[in-house]
Amino acid sequence: MSRKVRSVRVPKELETLDLSGMIRECEKHLRDLESATLLKQQGSTEAADALVKTRQADLGRKIGKLVWEARVQFGKHKGD
């Protein structure tokens, strides 16, 4: 799978957003969803649900941090 991002339109505040990092986090999330599917197939529904809930919270926190860091960078350069 190619990891290259060719064209994305983002607000000025998010120009420094680490898109590659965001895609990596989404890839990790997809792998965890696959693991959860396997757990469900093996009869561990509770473990699968716990994995999905934990990973969703983790993904949201990490993506939020990437957006926040981009906004901070914009604020630093805006003052120059």
N, C-alpha and C positions, 0 to 999 in steps of 0.2 A: 504494500500500500504506500502510495506516495504521500509525503508529509509536506510538500511544498504548497504554499498558499499563493495564488497568483494575483487575485484582485478582491479587495474587500473595501466597502465604503463604511467609514466610521466617523463619529463626531471628532472635532478637533481635540477635545479633551482626552480622547482615547487613541490618538495617533501612535503613542508609544506602547500600546497594549501588546503583550507577548502572545501573539496568536499561536505560535508553535507550541508554547507552554499550555495554552488552553486546549489545543487539539490533543496533546499528550494526556492531559487530565481526562478528556472525554474517552480516549482509547482505553485508559485504565478502567474507567467506569464501565465500558462495554465488556471488558474481560471479566469484571466482577459480576455483571449481569449474566454472562455465560456460566460462571461458577455457580451462581444462585440457581440457574435453570437445572444444572446437573444435581445440585443438592435436592431440589424439589423432586426430580426424577428418582432419586435414591430414597425418598421418603422423609427427608429432613426439611419439612416445610418451615418450621420455626427458625431454623438456622438460615435458610434462604431468605426469609423475610427480614431477619436481623441484619444480614449482610447488605441487603438492598437499602434498608433504612439508614444504616451507618454510612454506606458509601454515598448516598444522595446528600446527606448532611455534609460530608467531607468534600464532595464535589462543589457544592454551593459555597462553602467557606473558601475553598481554593480559588474558584473563579472570581468570587467577590474580592479576594485579596489582589488578584491580578488587575482587576478594574480599578481598585483603590490606588495601587501603585502607579498605574498609568495616569490617573487624575492628579496625584501628588507631583509627578514629573511635569505635567502640564502647568501646574501652579508655580513650580520653580522657574520654568522657562518663561512664563507669562510675565513675571516680575522683572525680567532682565531688560 
